[in-house]
Each structure stands twice: as C-alpha cells, then as structure tokens.
Amino acid sequence: MQDGYARITDALRELNAKNEQSAKRLKEISAKCNRPAGLLSNILESLYKDGTIKKVSKNGQSLYYLPNK
C-alpha cells in the first residue's frame, strides 16, 4: 500500500497541485497514477487524515493538493 501513497504524492507534484487554486480532482489524479478511482479515493482519505495532503470542496467536488511545508 505504501507504493500507492508514493504514487499519489508524486502525481500531485507532477500535476503541480500546490495550493487551493491548483488542486486536482480524483479523476485527474487517477489518470496520472493509472490506478482505479475507488482505490485512490481510500488512499487520498488516509493521506488527508494524516495531514500529508489537503482537501477542499468546490462545486460539490473534492479537490486535493500538497500543502507547502
């Protein structure tokens, strides 16, 4: 499962998702990672709870990005 975590964080870096304005949808992350959306959804929630990524809602959709640390 750790490979999945690394793939998502790498994909968010490659997609340049650094703040709320550049946050990405699950569909975009899934396309970049080449993983099923259901699996990514679970991993994204876990990363969000850990504080590794941030989540915002816009127009009823969840968007994800890597916060500056």
Biopython code that builds the backbone (N, CA, C, O; Angstrom):
import numpy as np
from Bio.PDB.StructureBuilder import StructureBuilder

atoms = [
    (1, "MET", "N", (0.827, -1.202, 0.000)),
    (1, "MET", "CA", (0.000, 0.000, 0.000)),
    (1, "MET", "C", (0.864, 1.256, 0.000)),
    (1, "MET", "O", (0.442, 2.288, -0.522)),
    (2, "GLN", "N", (2.063, 1.193, 0.572)),
    (2, "GLN", "CA", (2.929, 2.365, 0.618)),
    (2, "GLN", "C", (3.270, 2.870, -0.783)),
    (2, "GLN", "O", (3.456, 4.069, -0.992)),
    (3, "ASP", "N", (3.350, 1.941, -1.742)),
    (3, "ASP", "CA", (3.600, 2.329, -3.124)),
    (3, "ASP", "C", (2.487, 3.242, -3.630)),
    (3, "ASP", "O", (2.747, 4.197, -4.362)),
    (4, "GLY", "N", (1.259, 2.951, -3.240)),
    (4, "GLY", "CA", (0.117, 3.776, -3.623)),
    (4, "GLY", "C", (0.216, 5.180, -3.064)),
    (4, "GLY", "O", (-0.115, 6.149, -3.748)),
    (5, "TYR", "N", (0.670, 5.298, -1.821)),
    (5, "TYR", "CA", (0.833, 6.606, -1.194)),
    (5, "TYR", "C", (1.869, 7.429, -1.961)),
    (5, "TYR", "O", (1.652, 8.606, -2.247)),
    (6, "ALA", "N", (2.988, 6.801, -2.289)),
    (6, "ALA", "CA", (4.052, 7.489, -3.010)),
    (6, "ALA", "C", (3.593, 7.894, -4.408)),
    (6, "ALA", "O", (3.915, 8.985, -4.877)),
    (7, "ARG", "N", (2.850, 7.024, -5.065)),
    (7, "ARG", "CA", (2.353, 7.353, -6.411)),
    (7, "ARG", "C", (1.461, 8.578, -6.386)),
    (7, "ARG", "O", (1.549, 9.433, -7.267)),
    (8, "ILE", "N", (0.610, 8.666, -5.388)),
    (8, "ILE", "CA", (-0.312, 9.800, -5.309)),
    (8, "ILE", "C", (0.435, 11.091, -5.031)),
    (8, "ILE", "O", (0.185, 12.103, -5.685)),
    (9, "THR", "N", (1.345, 11.071, -4.072)),
    (9, "THR", "CA", (2.085, 12.304, -3.777)),
    (9, "THR", "C", (2.956, 12.711, -4.965)),
    (9, "THR", "O", (3.084, 13.899, -5.258)),
    (10, "ASP", "N", (3.550, 11.741, -5.647)),
    (10, "ASP", "CA", (4.339, 12.053, -6.844)),
    (10, "ASP", "C", (3.447, 12.632, -7.945)),
    (10, "ASP", "O", (3.827, 13.585, -8.625)),
    (11, "ALA", "N", (2.266, 12.049, -8.113)),
    (11, "ALA", "CA", (1.340, 12.541, -9.139)),
    (11, "ALA", "C", (0.901, 13.971, -8.829)),
    (11, "ALA", "O", (0.822, 14.803, -9.733)),
    (12, "LEU", "N", (0.617, 14.260, -7.574)),
    (12, "LEU", "CA", (0.223, 15.624, -7.203)),
    (12, "LEU", "C", (1.358, 16.612, -7.466)),
    (12, "LEU", "O", (1.115, 17.741, -7.890)),
    (13, "ARG", "N", (2.601, 16.184, -7.212)),
    (13, "ARG", "CA", (3.754, 17.051, -7.525)),
    (13, "ARG", "C", (3.859, 17.290, -9.031)),
    (13, "ARG", "O", (4.060, 18.419, -9.477)),
    (14, "GLU", "N", (3.722, 16.220, -9.804)),
    (14, "GLU", "CA", (3.825, 16.330, -11.261)),
    (14, "GLU", "C", (2.682, 17.159, -11.852)),
    (14, "GLU", "O", (2.862, 17.854, -12.852)),
    (15, "LEU", "N", (1.504, 17.077, -11.221)),
    (15, "LEU", "CA", (0.361, 17.860, -11.680)),
    (15, "LEU", "C", (0.409, 19.302, -11.160)),
    (15, "LEU", "O", (-0.466, 20.114, -11.461)),
    (16, "ASN", "N", (1.443, 19.600, -10.378)),
    (16, "ASN", "CA", (1.660, 20.944, -9.838)),
    (16, "ASN", "C", (0.508, 21.390, -8.929)),
    (16, "ASN", "O", (0.110, 22.555, -8.944)),
    (17, "ALA", "N", (-0.016, 20.459, -8.145)),
    (17, "ALA", "CA", (-1.102, 20.754, -7.200)),
    (17, "ALA", "C", (-0.491, 21.213, -5.878)),
    (17, "ALA", "O", (-0.266, 20.412, -4.970)),
    (18, "LYS", "N", (-0.223, 22.530, -5.788)),
    (18, "LYS", "CA", (0.493, 23.077, -4.634)),
    (18, "LYS", "C", (-0.381, 23.927, -3.718)),
    (18, "LYS", "O", (0.003, 24.209, -2.583)),
    (19, "ASN", "N", (-1.539, 24.331, -4.194)),
    (19, "ASN", "CA", (-2.410, 25.180, -3.384)),
    (19, "ASN", "C", (-3.864, 24.970, -3.804)),
    (19, "ASN", "O", (-4.155, 24.173, -4.696)),
    (20, "GLU", "N", (-4.767, 25.691, -3.153)),
    (20, "GLU", "CA", (-6.196, 25.504, -3.442)),
    (20, "GLU", "C", (-6.548, 25.817, -4.888)),
    (20, "GLU", "O", (-7.420, 25.170, -5.469)),
    (21, "GLN", "N", (-5.881, 26.798, -5.472)),
    (21, "GLN", "CA", (-6.186, 27.184, -6.849)),
    (21, "GLN", "C", (-5.736, 26.128, -7.860)),
    (21, "GLN", "O", (-6.326, 26.010, -8.933)),
    (22, "SER", "N", (-4.708, 25.369, -7.529)),
    (22, "SER", "CA", (-4.209, 24.363, -8.460)),
    (22, "SER", "C", (-4.558, 22.935, -8.024)),
    (22, "SER", "O", (-4.012, 21.973, -8.565)),
    (23, "ALA", "N", (-5.461, 22.793, -7.056)),
    (23, "ALA", "CA", (-5.865, 21.476, -6.554)),
    (23, "ALA", "C", (-6.498, 20.648, -7.679)),
    (23, "ALA", "O", (-7.107, 21.195, -8.599)),
    (24, "LYS", "N", (-6.345, 19.337, -7.592)),
    (24, "LYS", "CA", (-6.797, 18.429, -8.654)),
    (24, "LYS", "C", (-7.910, 17.503, -8.177)),
    (24, "LYS", "O", (-7.988, 17.148, -7.001)),
    (25, "ARG", "N", (-8.770, 17.122, -9.121)),
    (25, "ARG", "CA", (-9.867, 16.198, -8.858)),
    (25, "ARG", "C", (-9.359, 14.763, -8.859)),
    (25, "ARG", "O", (-8.280, 14.467, -9.371)),
    (26, "LEU", "N", (-10.152, 13.888, -8.280)),
    (26, "LEU", "CA", (-9.826, 12.465, -8.229)),
    (26, "LEU", "C", (-9.590, 11.909, -9.631)),
    (26, "LEU", "O", (-8.674, 11.114, -9.838)),
    (27, "LYS", "N", (-10.408, 12.322, -10.586)),
    (27, "LYS", "CA", (-10.291, 11.824, -11.961)),
    (27, "LYS", "C", (-8.925, 12.168, -12.564)),
    (27, "LYS", "O", (-8.324, 11.338, -13.247)),
    (28, "GLU", "N", (-8.439, 13.372, -12.319)),
    (28, "GLU", "CA", (-7.135, 13.783, -12.853)),
    (28, "GLU", "C", (-5.998, 13.017, -12.188)),
    (28, "GLU", "O", (-5.038, 12.618, -12.847)),
    (29, "ILE", "N", (-6.113, 12.817, -10.886)),
    (29, "ILE", "CA", (-5.080, 12.070, -10.157)),
    (29, "ILE", "C", (-5.087, 10.616, -10.599)),
    (29, "ILE", "O", (-4.029, 10.014, -10.782)),
    (30, "SER", "N", (-6.268, 10.055, -10.771)),
    (30, "SER", "CA", (-6.408, 8.668, -11.208)),
    (30, "SER", "C", (-5.781, 8.453, -12.578)),
    (30, "SER", "O", (-5.109, 7.447, -12.805)),
    (31, "ALA", "N", (-5.998, 9.389, -13.488)),
    (31, "ALA", "CA", (-5.421, 9.281, -14.834)),
    (31, "ALA", "C", (-3.897, 9.331, -14.770)),
    (31, "ALA", "O", (-3.217, 8.597, -15.487)),
    (32, "LYS", "N", (-3.367, 10.188, -13.917)),
    (32, "LYS", "CA", (-1.914, 10.328, -13.803)),
    (32, "LYS", "C", (-1.280, 9.086, -13.162)),
    (32, "LYS", "O", (-0.210, 8.646, -13.583)),
    (33, "CYS", "N", (-1.940, 8.526, -12.146)),
    (33, "CYS", "CA", (-1.413, 7.358, -11.427)),
    (33, "CYS", "C", (-1.685, 6.042, -12.139)),
    (33, "CYS", "O", (-1.033, 5.033, -11.871)),
    (34, "ASN", "N", (-2.659, 6.061, -13.051)),
    (34, "ASN", "CA", (-3.073, 4.836, -13.732)),
    (34, "ASN", "C", (-3.556, 3.790, -12.725)),
    (34, "ASN", "O", (-3.191, 2.617, -12.800)),
    (35, "ARG", "N", (-4.384, 4.246, -11.782)),
    (35, "ARG", "CA", (-4.968, 3.394, -10.755)),
    (35, "ARG", "C", (-6.476, 3.608, -10.712)),
    (35, "ARG", "O", (-6.942, 4.677, -11.108)),
    (36, "PRO", "N", (-7.250, 2.642, -10.252)),
    (36, "PRO", "CA", (-8.704, 2.800, -10.169)),
    (36, "PRO", "C", (-9.089, 3.894, -9.171)),
    (36, "PRO", "O", (-8.449, 4.057, -8.132)),
    (37, "ALA", "N", (-10.131, 4.628, -9.500)),
    (37, "ALA", "CA", (-10.568, 5.745, -8.665)),
    (37, "ALA", "C", (-10.984, 5.287, -7.270)),
    (37, "ALA", "O", (-10.732, 5.997, -6.296)),
    (38, "GLY", "N", (-11.612, 4.124, -7.150)),
    (38, "GLY", "CA", (-12.036, 3.628, -5.842)),
    (38, "GLY", "C", (-10.863, 3.412, -4.900)),
    (38, "GLY", "O", (-10.926, 3.773, -3.725)),
    (39, "LEU", "N", (-9.798, 2.824, -5.417)),
    (39, "LEU", "CA", (-8.597, 2.593, -4.619)),
    (39, "LEU", "C", (-7.969, 3.928, -4.219)),
    (39, "LEU", "O", (-7.583, 4.122, -3.067)),
    (40, "LEU", "N", (-7.873, 4.839, -5.179)),
    (40, "LEU", "CA", (-7.270, 6.140, -4.893)),
    (40, "LEU", "C", (-8.081, 6.934, -3.887)),
    (40, "LEU", "O", (-7.519, 7.652, -3.060)),
    (41, "SER", "N", (-9.385, 6.811, -3.953)),
    (41, "SER", "CA", (-10.251, 7.525, -3.021)),
    (41, "SER", "C", (-9.923, 7.140, -1.582)),
    (41, "SER", "O", (-9.829, 8.005, -0.711)),
    (42, "ASN", "N", (-9.753, 5.870, -1.338)),
    (42, "ASN", "CA", (-9.403, 5.396, 0.006)),
    (42, "ASN", "C", (-8.032, 5.890, 0.441)),
    (42, "ASN", "O", (-7.853, 6.305, 1.586)),
    (43, "ILE", "N", (-7.072, 5.846, -0.459)),
    (43, "ILE", "CA", (-5.722, 6.298, -0.134)),
    (43, "ILE", "C", (-5.704, 7.810, 0.091)),
    (43, "ILE", "O", (-5.044, 8.291, 1.012)),
    (44, "LEU", "N", (-6.423, 8.556, -0.743)),
    (44, "LEU", "CA", (-6.492, 10.014, -0.571)),
    (44, "LEU", "C", (-7.085, 10.383, 0.783)),
    (44, "LEU", "O", (-6.591, 11.295, 1.447)),
    (45, "GLU", "N", (-8.124, 9.694, 1.194)),
    (45, "GLU", "CA", (-8.729, 9.971, 2.511)),
    (45, "GLU", "C", (-7.743, 9.680, 3.635)),
    (45, "GLU", "O", (-7.673, 10.425, 4.613)),
    (46, "SER", "N", (-6.985, 8.602, 3.496)),
    (46, "SER", "CA", (-5.987, 8.256, 4.501)),
    (46, "SER", "C", (-4.885, 9.328, 4.561)),
    (46, "SER", "O", (-4.475, 9.743, 5.645)),
    (47, "LEU", "N", (-4.417, 9.765, 3.394)),
    (47, "LEU", "CA", (-3.393, 10.815, 3.353)),
    (47, "LEU", "C", (-3.926, 12.133, 3.912)),
    (47, "LEU", "O", (-3.189, 12.881, 4.553)),
    (48, "TYR", "N", (-5.188, 12.411, 3.672)),
    (48, "TYR", "CA", (-5.815, 13.623, 4.197)),
    (48, "TYR", "C", (-5.888, 13.566, 5.726)),
    (48, "TYR", "O", (-5.585, 14.552, 6.398)),
    (49, "LYS", "N", (-6.283, 12.428, 6.271)),
    (49, "LYS", "CA", (-6.374, 12.274, 7.725)),
    (49, "LYS", "C", (-5.006, 12.371, 8.382)),
    (49, "LYS", "O", (-4.893, 12.848, 9.512)),
    (50, "ASP", "N", (-3.958, 11.923, 7.682)),
    (50, "ASP", "CA", (-2.589, 12.008, 8.193)),
    (50, "ASP", "C", (-2.027, 13.419, 8.094)),
    (50, "ASP", "O", (-1.025, 13.730, 8.737)),
    (51, "GLY", "N", (-2.657, 14.276, 7.298)),
    (51, "GLY", "CA", (-2.167, 15.635, 7.110)),
    (51, "GLY", "C", (-1.146, 15.773, 5.990)),
    (51, "GLY", "O", (-0.557, 16.840, 5.816)),
    (52, "THR", "N", (-0.933, 14.708, 5.233)),
    (52, "THR", "CA", (0.033, 14.738, 4.137)),
    (52, "THR", "C", (-0.475, 15.599, 2.986)),
    (52, "THR", "O", (0.296, 16.325, 2.359)),
    (53, "ILE", "N", (-1.776, 15.516, 2.711)),
    (53, "ILE", "CA", (-2.379, 16.324, 1.655)),
    (53, "ILE", "C", (-3.535, 17.124, 2.237)),
    (53, "ILE", "O", (-4.012, 16.835, 3.335)),
    (54, "LYS", "N", (-3.975, 18.117, 1.504)),
    (54, "LYS", "CA", (-5.125, 18.935, 1.898)),
    (54, "LYS", "C", (-6.262, 18.674, 0.933)),
    (54, "LYS", "O", (-6.046, 18.300, -0.220)),
    (55, "LYS", "N", (-7.487, 18.878, 1.421)),
    (55, "LYS", "CA", (-8.675, 18.644, 0.615)),
    (55, "LYS", "C", (-9.581, 19.872, 0.705)),
    (55, "LYS", "O", (-9.802, 20.413, 1.788)),
    (56, "VAL", "N", (-10.095, 20.299, -0.428)),
    (56, "VAL", "CA", (-11.059, 21.391, -0.478)),
    (56, "VAL", "C", (-12.243, 20.948, -1.328)),
    (56, "VAL", "O", (-12.110, 20.072, -2.183)),
    (57, "SER", "N", (-13.389, 21.552, -1.089)),
    (57, "SER", "CA", (-14.577, 21.246, -1.889)),
    (57, "SER", "C", (-14.968, 22.472, -2.689)),
    (57, "SER", "O", (-15.112, 23.569, -2.149)),
    (58, "LYS", "N", (-15.135, 22.269, -3.971)),
    (58, "LYS", "CA", (-15.584, 23.335, -4.866)),
    (58, "LYS", "C", (-16.627, 22.749, -5.796)),
    (58, "LYS", "O", (-16.402, 21.711, -6.418)),
    (59, "ASN", "N", (-17.758, 23.408, -5.890)),
    (59, "ASN", "CA", (-18.847, 22.967, -6.772)),
    (59, "ASN", "C", (-19.235, 21.515, -6.525)),
    (59, "ASN", "O", (-19.554, 20.786, -7.464)),
    (60, "GLY", "N", (-19.208, 21.097, -5.270)),
    (60, "GLY", "CA", (-19.610, 19.740, -4.928)),
    (60, "GLY", "C", (-18.579, 18.673, -5.212)),
    (60, "GLY", "O", (-18.872, 17.484, -5.086)),
    (61, "GLN", "N", (-17.374, 19.073, -5.594)),
    (61, "GLN", "CA", (-16.309, 18.104, -5.875)),
    (61, "GLN", "C", (-15.180, 18.284, -4.875)),
    (61, "GLN", "O", (-14.893, 19.399, -4.440)),
    (62, "SER", "N", (-14.547, 17.185, -4.518)),
    (62, "SER", "CA", (-13.380, 17.250, -3.650)),
    (62, "SER", "C", (-12.140, 17.428, -4.512)),
    (62, "SER", "O", (-11.959, 16.735, -5.514)),
    (63, "LEU", "N", (-11.297, 18.357, -4.113)),
    (63, "LEU", "CA", (-10.036, 18.635, -4.797)),
    (63, "LEU", "C", (-8.910, 18.433, -3.792)),
    (63, "LEU", "O", (-9.067, 18.712, -2.604)),
    (64, "TYR", "N", (-7.777, 17.947, -4.279)),
    (64, "TYR", "CA", (-6.667, 17.608, -3.403)),
    (64, "TYR", "C", (-5.389, 18.317, -3.856)),
    (64, "TYR", "O", (-5.168, 18.543, -5.046)),
    (65, "TYR", "N", (-4.550, 18.663, -2.864)),
    (65, "TYR", "CA", (-3.252, 19.275, -3.184)),
    (65, "TYR", "C", (-2.264, 19.005, -2.066)),
    (65, "TYR", "O", (-2.645, 18.633, -0.956)),
    (66, "LEU", "N", (-0.989, 19.198, -2.373)),
    (66, "LEU", "CA", (0.085, 19.057, -1.383)),
    (66, "LEU", "C", (0.345, 20.413, -0.753)),
    (66, "LEU", "O", (0.651, 21.369, -1.466)),
    (67, "PRO", "N", (0.230, 20.522, 0.564)),
    (67, "PRO", "CA", (0.492, 21.813, 1.203)),
    (67, "PRO", "C", (1.986, 22.105, 1.249)),
    (67, "PRO", "O", (2.811, 21.190, 1.230)),
    (68, "ASN", "N", (2.318, 23.372, 1.307)),
    (68, "ASN", "CA", (3.729, 23.753, 1.464)),
    (68, "ASN", "C", (4.132, 23.484, 2.899)),
    (68, "ASN", "O", (3.433, 23.868, 3.837)),
    (69, "LYS", "N", (5.252, 22.830, 3.058)),
    (69, "LYS", "CA", (5.724, 22.513, 4.421)),
    (69, "LYS", "C", (7.067, 23.135, 4.670)),
    (69, "LYS", "O", (7.626, 22.982, 5.756)),
]
sb = StructureBuilder()
sb.init_structure("model")
sb.init_model(0)
sb.init_chain("A")
sb.init_seg("    ")
for serial, (resi, resn, name, xyz) in enumerate(atoms, 1):
    if name == "N":
        sb.init_residue(resn, " ", resi, " ")
    sb.init_atom(name, np.array(xyz, "f"), 0.0, 1.0, " ", f" {name:<3s}", serial, name[0])
structure = sb.get_structure()
